[in-house]
């Protein structure tokens, strides 16, 4: 019975690894690149689920609805208790939505410009650099969530409005003669100046003027140097190496941003799931583990259905097989790749909520180890293979649980994953389900 219990524990951990590994393998199958920010998206999914419940229960119901509709305390508490009773499911939905959008953002900022050899959205990297400036100006790494979000909103608004205005004026202003000035020029200029003054006033009012001006100059400088002065240069370079570096940079930004806003200490993660145990004779297993196993495989089943039974799945397989041929068939590869990032990131977000629920705590650093182990699972199963990611995750989870149960190997349970990686690369580099491919030169 103990072996069966350990197998089920292995399936619990393996199901989580498989959910994360599916994101790695889908992205690699489409664009032949590894999304090294994927582990951090998994970590953010756990935090997003938790804070969604807090925002809905305390802010939306406890503050907004209570004051807007003059609800009495008993009604407010009944609403809050209902939300808290189903908070695990709310957290799962919130992590799917938030991480899906975050995956889309990562694809557009860190991958698409480098994949296309275009320098335009290096401005996204400039915004990331502006975050570093924000930390440096504030000092001690202490800044509230509201201040950080306000800073980003104002900075992006300032940058986008300025760059759009400058592009419009340079494209439509052939010479600075008075007769060339039209009513549209005057309206656009007035609108830009008003928005600029309002945004700068908000920066001054909320006491973020210093870092805002500094970050704004950095963004414009990057735009001028990279886009305007080098738009005709060949910026593609080695797109694979560039994308790899960009993904690692995005990973560092996401991890440190969460650490900045929440701190590095572990946070208690209570999703209110039943702590009961199913007992059949000598066999015992927690209801939570049963839920994680079933829910993980349901999500995998939904993904398999999408890939093999829907038009998007057909488009996804076509792009994976031959991107240029798929484009000739009327498929938009950019949309397919972006949606693939969204699907993989949504699964990773759910995995984050499940990990937090299973272990009862989360911290900003969990993404690195889980991301690495899920990457090992993807390589073990055959990177690019959907069934391989599932099988690799399950094998890795079972191996880790059995090694943890062994007195001789319990202290080396984390090393088991990387030992498996080394062995699979030596014995069968393509993985269990992987196929060797000839690359034309």
Long-range contacts (C-beta under 8 A, 24 or more apart in sequence): 1-281, 1-282, 1-283, 4-283, 5-283, 5-284, 5-285, 6-398, 6-401, 6-402, 6-405, 7-398, 8-285, 8-289, 8-293, 9-289, 9-401, 10-394, 10-397, 10-398, 10-399, 10-400, 10-401, 10-402, 11-293, 11-394, 11-397, 11-398, 12-289, 12-292, 12-293, 12-358, 12-397, 13-397, 13-400, 13-401, 14-377, 14-393, 14-394, 14-395, 14-396, 14-397, 14-398, 15-292, 15-293, 15-296, 15-297, 15-300, 15-393, 15-394, 15-397, 16-292, 16-296, 16-351, 16-354, 16-355, 16-358, 16-370, 16-393, 16-397, 17-370, 17-373, 17-374, 17-377, 17-392, 17-393, 17-394, 17-396, 17-397, 18-296, 18-300, 18-377, 18-389, 18-390, 18-392, 18-393, 18-394, 18-397, 19-296, 19-299, 19-300, 19-347, 19-348, 19-350, 19-351, 19-354, 19-393, 20-347, 20-348, 20-351, 20-370, 20-371, 20-374, 20-377, 20-393, 21-374, 21-375, 21-377, 21-378, 21-381, 21-389, 21-390, 21-392, 21-393, 22-300, 22-303, 22-344, 22-347, 22-386, 22-389, 22-390, 23-103, 23-343, 23-344, 23-345, 23-347, 23-348, 23-374, 24-344, 24-374, 24-375, 24-378, 24-383, 24-389, 25-378, 25-381, 25-382, 25-383, 25-384, 25-385, 25-386, 25-388, 25-389, 26-316, 26-340, 26-343, 26-344, 26-386, 27-340, 27-341, 27-344, 28-378, 28-383, 28-384, 29-320, 29-383, 29-384, 29-385, 29-386, 30-316, 30-319, 30-320, 30-336, 30-337, 30-340, 31-111, 31-115, 31-337, 32-240, 33-111, 33-115, 33-240, 33-243, 33-244, 33-247, 34-244, 34-247, 34-375, 35-106, 35-111, 35-247, 35-341, 35-344, 36-244, 36-247, 36-248, 36-250, 36-251, 36-371, 37-106, 37-110, 37-247, 37-248, 37-250, 37-251, 37-254, 38-344, 38-345, 38-348, 38-371, 38-374, 38-375, 39-251, 39-348, 39-367, 39-368, 39-369, 39-370, 39-371, 39-372, 39-374, 39-375, 40-250, 40-251, 40-254, 40-255, 40-258, 40-367, 40-368, 40-371, 41-99, 41-102, 41-103, 41-106, 41-254, 41-345, 41-348, 41-349, 41-367, 42-99, 42-348, 42-349, 42-351, 42-352, 42-355, 42-366, 42-367, 42-370, 42-371, 42-374, 43-254, 43-255, 43-258, 43-352, 43-362, 43-364, 43-365, 43-366, 43-367, 43-370, 44-98, 44-99, 44-102, 44-254, 44-258, 44-349, 44-352, 44-367, 45-95, 45-98, 45-99, 45-345, 45-348, 45-349, 45-350, 45-351, 45-352, 45-353, 46-95, 46-269, 46-349, 46-352, 46-353, 46-355, 46-356, 46-362, 46-366, 47-258, 47-262, 47-352, 47-362, 47-364, 48-94, 48-95, 48-98, 48-99, 48-349, 48-352, 49-90, 49-91, 49-92, 49-94, 49-95, 49-271, 49-349, 49-352, 49-353, 49-356, 50-91, 50-267, 50-269, 50-356, 50-362, 52-90, 52-91, 52-93, 52-94, 52-95, 52-98, 53-83, 53-84, 53-87, 53-90, 53-91, 53-94, 53-271, 56-83, 56-90, 57-83, 57-84, 57-87, 84-272, 85-272, 87-271, 87-272, 88-271, 88-272, 88-273, 88-353, 88-357, 91-271, 91-353, 92-350, 92-353, 95-346, 95-349, 95-350, 95-352, 95-353, 96-346, 96-349, 96-350, 97-346, 98-349, 99-345, 99-346, 99-348, 99-349, 99-352, 100-342, 100-343, 100-345, 100-346, 100-349, 101-342, 102-345, 102-349, 103-341, 103-342, 103-343, 103-344, 103-345, 103-346, 103-348, 104-338, 104-341, 104-342, 104-345, 106-247, 106-250, 106-341, 106-345, 107-337, 107-338, 107-341, 108-338, 109-250, 110-243, 110-246, 110-247, 110-249, 110-250, 111-243, 111-246, 111-247, 111-337, 111-341, 112-334, 112-337, 112-338, 114-239, 114-242, 114-243, 114-246, 115-239, 115-243, 115-337, 117-234, 117-235, 117-236, 117-237, 117-239, 118-235, 119-226, 119-227, 119-230, 119-231, 119-235, 120-227, 122-222, 122-226, 122-227, 123-159, 123-163, 123-219, 123-222, 123-223, 123-226, 123-227, 125-222, 125-246, 125-249, 126-218, 126-219, 126-221, 126-222, 126-223, 127-152, 127-155, 127-156, 127-159, 127-215, 127-219, 128-249, 128-250, 128-253, 129-215, 129-218, 129-222, 130-155, 130-211, 130-215, 130-216, 130-218, 130-219, 131-253, 131-257, 133-211, 133-214, 133-215, 133-218, 134-211, 134-215, 135-256, 135-260, 137-210, 137-211, 137-214, 138-211, 141-259, 141-260, 143-260, 143-261, 144-261, 145-261, 147-206, 147-208, 148-257, 148-260, 148-261, 150-202, 150-206, 150-208, 151-208, 151-211, 151-212, 151-215, 154-199, 154-202, 154-203, 154-208, 154-212, 155-212, 155-215, 155-216, 155-219, 157-195, 157-199, 158-196, 158-199, 158-200, 158-212, 158-216, 159-216, 159-219, 159-220, 159-223, 161-192, 161-195, 161-196, 161-199, 162-192, 162-196, 162-216, 162-220, 163-220, 163-223, 165-189, 165-192, 251-367, 254-367, 255-364, 255-365, 255-367, 255-368, 258-364, 259-364, 259-365, 262-364, 263-364, 264-363, 264-364, 264-365, 265-363, 266-361, 266-362, 266-363, 267-361, 267-362, 267-363, 268-360, 268-361, 269-356, 269-357, 269-359, 269-360, 269-361, 269-362, 270-360, 271-353, 271-356, 271-357, 273-357, 288-357, 288-358, 289-358, 292-354, 292-357, 292-358, 295-350, 295-354, 296-354, 299-347, 299-350, 300-390, 303-343, 303-347, 303-386, 304-386, 306-343, 307-386, 312-336, 312-339, 316-340, 320-384, 369-414, 372-417, 372-418, 373-400, 373-414, 373-417, 376-417, 376-418, 376-420, 376-421, 378-431, 379-421, 379-424, 379-425, 379-431, 380-420, 380-421, 380-424, 380-431, 380-432, 381-431, 381-432, 381-433, 381-434, 382-430, 382-431, 382-432, 382-433, 382-434, 382-435, 383-431, 383-434, 384-434, 385-431, 385-433, 385-434, 387-433, 388-431, 388-432, 388-433, 388-434, 391-432, 391-433, 392-431, 392-432, 395-420, 396-420
